[in-house]
């Protein structure tokens, strides 16, 4: 029965399969985005604007953890999808076990290093004297939860790669729901401030990890991990990291960009501007979540059919995904550009932050309708085992164009240039992604035509 379910990725009608795989992941990623929003909302209302600045300062650290978790998870899932498409469960199992061991080792060692250099890192990330106590409270707890961030991202991705998008989504729902409840308890009941927000996130990740772990322990998974020994294979890990490099650098782009943003706003603006960025950074990440969910939902479809050389199904899936992505982008655009006061008002009751935050939010979200194309292109190349193209598409947006423009434009436009950098970088990166995607799909179409011609009746010879 499990095998039949997996084979549906290569035989079920694309329209049905598209919604079955993508909609749960979109909803899950939107709910998962509450990890970012909930902390800011509860901290903004329960602690104050300087605490929002503390979240902005630690935002790069969160992006670092997520970058590692997503790199391991997406790289592992990509290999798993291809191996399952080739009917090689043993290699898929070895890949999963290698990534679990790597996540555990890194998740234990990295926090030990970060704690030693805590004060220097916080000030380097852009903290002022007033913001530091709030940043330090969040930092202290969040670093100890790194191992569970890594494992939860890994589990969500490998379960999704089996075609079980509903379970992956339910794990994300559970974590986000717990995070909201615990945020309210730790901030409003126990008055723990930013430390409470971080603790809520860590506990939610721990429970998510344990919840999803049951799937493999119970034997319900397509891949029976208990049949294979626990070994770490360096060659497999290299392949995982190669395939995960793109998403890693995309998130590292957020990491570097957040540092530069904090430093630039401290230089061109004030602590209030850093607090505004504390709100904006979480809104920006939240906006990308539906597109990430859509892309992750179609990744197993594309990966499986690529392994099975069913290119027409890949092209149909991609076409539907682009149309759906643009539709979602238009909806988000309306909220962010035409209703900015309502959006910002979710995070704070301080009118000054709302008034000062309207223009930055409107400017930075101008290209929202098409930004999903860049994200879809990255996951497309990842699914068809082209890690270098995926890397370039991923890195171009955050780690190259936005980062450079945030540094360059303020030299001519002042603080306004920091926010203008976002839509300009989006236009450039989406344009490049479209050109690469168009070239690859043309090759697939030609291959499909050649195959149909070769096997047409009377043309075999």
N, C-alpha and C positions, 0 to 999 in steps of 0.2 A: 504493500500500500504506500509506503514511504517512497519507493522508487517510482511509482506511478505519479505521485504528487510532484516529484522532482522533474519527471519527464514532461509535465504539463508546460514547463517553461519553453519547451521546443515544439509544442503541438497545440496548446489551447489558443483560441482566437485572441489576437493582440489586444483588442478593445477590452475584453473581459479581464485578461491577464494584467493589462496596464493599470486598471483601477484596483484590482485585487492587491497588487504589489505596491503601487504608488500611494494611493489614498491613505492607507494605514501609516505609512512612513511620513507622509506630509503632516498628518495630524500628530503623530508622535514627535516629530521634530519641532512642531509649533509648541506643543506642550513642554518638550525638552527645553525650549527657549525660555520657559518660565524659571529655569535655573538662573538665568541672567536677569530677567525682569523682577522676579520675586525679591531677590536680595536688595535691588535698588529701590523698589517700591516700599518695602518695609523699613529699610534704612532711612530713606528720604522722609517718610512720615513719622517714624519712631525715634530717629536720632537727630537728623538735620543736614544742612547743606555741606558742612565740612566733612561729615561722614560719607556723603556721596563722593566728595573729593578723594577720600580714602579708598573707596571702591575703584575709582578711576586709576589711582596709583597702582593698585594690585591687579588691575585688569590684565596687564601684560603677563603676569605670572599664571593667571588662569588660562590665558591663550597658549602658554608654553605647555601646560599639562594637557590641554585639549589637542594641541598639535601632535604631541607624542601619541596620545590615545587614538586619535583618528588615523594617524599614519600606520600604526600597528594594525588597527582594526580593518581599514580599507585595503591595505596590502594583503593581509591574510584572507579577507573575503574574496578578493580578486582571484587569488590562486585557487581558493576553494571552489569557486564557481566554475573555473576552467577545468579543474581536475574532475569535478563531478560530471561536467559535460562530456569529458573523455572517459567516464566510468572508472576513475582511479580513486577509490575511497581511501586506500592506504596512504597515498600521498597527501590527500586532503587532511587526514588525521594527523600526520606528522607535522604538517604546516601549523595546524591549530595548537598542538602541544608545544612546539618550538616557540610560538608567539606568547603562550601563557607563561612559560619559564622566563622569557625575556622581560615580560611585563612585571613579573614579581621581583626580579633582580633590580631592574631600573627603578621600580616604584619604592624600593627600600633605600637604595643608595642615594638617589637624587635629593630627597628631603633632608638627609643628614648634611649634605653640602650646603643647601639653601639656608638652613637654620644658622649655620656658623657665620654666614655673611649677611644676616638679616638686615641689620641697620644700614649698611652700605648700599645694599640692593634697593631698599625702600627709598632712600634719598636719591639714588641714581635714577629711579623710575619717575622722579618729578615731585616728590613730597615737599611740602612746606612744613614749618614748625607746627602750625595749627592742625594740619592734616595728618601728620605722622602718627599720633596715637591711634587714630581710627584705622589707618593703613596697617599698623603693626598688629592690631587685634585680629584683623582678617587674615593676615599673612600667617600668623602663628598656627592657626588651625588648618588652613587650607592645604599647606604643604604636606601635612601628614596624611591627607586623603588622596594623594597622587596615585598610589597603587590601585585604589578602587576606581579612580577615574579611568586609568588605563584598562583595567579588567572589564569595567562596564561597557566601555566603547568597543572593546574586542568582542565581548559576548553578543552585543546587539548586532554587530556586523556579520559575525559568522552564522548566527541564527537566521538572519535575513538572507544570507547567501544560500541557505538550504531551501529558500522559498517560503519560510515561515515568518512572513512580515508581521502577522498579527501578534505573535508572541514577542517579537522584538519591540513592536510598538507598545505592547502592554507593559513591558519592563520600563520603557521611557515614561509612560503615563504614571506608573507607580512612583518612580523617582521624583518626578516633577511635583506630583501631588503631595508627597511627604515633605518635600523641600518647602512648599508654601506653608503647610501646617506648622512645621518646626520653626520656620522663620517667625511666624506670628507668636509662637510660644516663647522662644528664646529672646526676642526683642521686646515684646509688649508685656510679657508676664515676668520673665527673669531679668529684663533690662540689661542684657549682655552686649548690646550695641553691635558693632560690626563683627566682633568675635562670635556672637550668636548666629549671625547670618552665615559665616563660614562653617560653623559647627553643623548647622542645619544641612548645608550642602554636602558635607562629608558623610553624615549619617544616612542621608538619602541615597548617596552613591553606594554605600556599604550594603544597604538593604536591596538595592537594585541588582548588585553583583550576586548576592546570595539567591535571590529570586530566580534569576536567569540560569544560575549554576545548576538548579534542580532539573532543568531540561536535559542536560547531559548525564547527570547522575541517575535519573529515572529510566534512561534508555529509550526515550521517545525520539531522539534525534536520528536522522538518516545515517550519520556517521557514529558508529559505536566506538567511542574513544577508549573504552575499557579493553578492547581487543588488541590495542597497540601499546607498546612500552613508552614510558615518559623519557624521551631523549631530546637533547638540544642539537640541532643540526645547523652549523654555521652557513652552509650554502643556501639552505631554505630561508634563514633569517636575512641573508643578503638580498634575496629575491623579494621578500616581504618589504624590506626597507626601500628597495628600488621602486617598487610599485606604490609604496606609501609616501615616497619623497614629495610628490606633487602636493598632496593634501597637507603634508607636514610644512612645507614652505609657504603654502597659502595661509595656514594658521600662524606660522612664524612671522609671516607678513603682518598679521594682526598684532603679534607680539612686539615687533620692531616699531610698527606704526603707532601703537599705543604709547610706547616710550617717547618717541619723537613728538607725538601730539602733546603729551604732558609737559615735556620740556619746552616746546614751542609756545604753548598757552601760558606757561609760567613766565616766559620771556616777553611775549607780545601782549599778554593779558594779565590775569590775576588768579587768585585762588578760586574766585567765583567761576571763571571760565573753565577751570579744571573740574569743578563740580558739575557744570553743564556737560562737559565731556563725559563725566561719570554716568550721566543719564543717556546721552547720545550713543556712547559706545555700546551699551546694552540694547538700545533700540536697533542700532545698525546690525548687530549680530542676530537679534531676533528676526529682523526682516529677511535675512539670508536663510533662515531655518526652513521655510516652506520649499525653497528651491533645492536645498540640500536633501530634504526628504524625498522630493520628486526624483532627483538624480540618483539617490541611493536605492530608491524603489525600482528604477529601471535597470540598474547596474547588473543584478543577477540575470535578468532577461537577456540583456545584450551579451553578457559573458557566456552564458550557456549556449546561446545561438551562434556566437562566434566560434566556440569550440566545436559545435555541430555543423558549421559552415552554412547556416541558414540566414543569408545576408538580407533577404527581402524582409524577414521578420525584424531584423535590427533596424532597417530603414523606416519601417512602419512605426516601430516603437519610438524612434527618435523624433519623427514628425509629430506624433501626438504629444510627446513631452514638450517640444518647443512651443506648440500652440497653447498647451495648458500653462506653461511657465509665463508666457506673455500675459495671459488672462489674470493669473495671480498677481503679477507685477502691477497691472493697472489698478487692481483693487487696493493694494498696499500704497500705491502712489497717491490715490485719492485721500486716504487717511493721513498720510504723512505730510502732504503738501497743502491740502485744503482744510485739514482739521488739526493743525499742530498744537494749538492751545490745549485741546482735549487730550492729546497724546502725552504732552509734557505734564499736564495736570495729574496724570496717574501716579507720578513719582514724587511730587512735592506740593506743599501748600504755599511755598514761598513765591510770591508773585514776581520777584526780581529774576529768579532763575527761569520762570516761564517766559517772561517778556524777552529776556536776553537770549533764550534758546530757540525762539521761533525761526529767525532767519537762518541760523546754522542748520536746523533740521530741514527746512524747506530746500535750501540750496543743495545739501548733500544727498537728498533723496530724489533729485530731478530725473535720474535715469533708471529709476526702479523698474519700470516696465520691461526692460531688456536685460537686466543684469543676470537673470537666470540662465541665459544662453551660455555665458562663460562657465558657470558651474556645471551645466549639463555637458559641455564639451570636455571638461576635465574628467568627469566620471565616464564619459564615452571612451576616451582614449585609455583610461585605466582598465575598463572592462575588456577592451580588445588587445590588452597586453602591449601597449605602447607607452611605457613609463616616462620616456624622455619628452614626448609631446605633451603628455599629461602634466609633467613638471613645468614645462614652459608656460602652458596655459594658466596653470595655477599660480605660479610665481609672478607672472606679468602684472596681475592686478594689484595686490597688496604690497608685495616685497619690492617691486620695481617702480611702477608708474605712480601709485598713490603716495608712496614714501618719498620719492624724489620731488613730486609736485608739492607736498606738504612743506618740504624744505625750501624749494625755489620760489613758489608763488608769494609767500608772505614777504619776501624781499621787495616785491613790487606793489603788493596789495595790502600789506599789513595783516592783521588778524583775519580779515575776510578771506584772504588767500588760502588759509588753512582749510576752510570749509569748501571753497571752490575746487580744491584739489580732488575731492571725491567724485563729482560727476564727470570731470574732465578725464580722470584716470579710467572711469568705467567705460566711457565712450571708446577710448583707445583699446582697452583690453577686450571688450566685447567684439570690436571690429576684427582684431587679430584672431580671436577664437572662432569667429564665423568663417573666416577665410580658410583656416585649417580644417574645420569641420566639413565645409563644402568640398574641399579637395578630397578628403577621405571618403565621403559618401559617394562621390562621383566614381571613385575606383571600385567601391562595392557594387554600385549599379552596373558598371561595365562587366565585373566578374560574374554577376548574376545573369546578365544577358548572354555572356559567353557559355556559361554552364547550360542554360536553357537551349541554346543553339546546338551545343555539342550532343545533347541527349534527345533532341527532337527526332520524331520518327522518320526514318529514311536518310538521316544525316549522320548516323553513327560512323560511317566509313568516309 
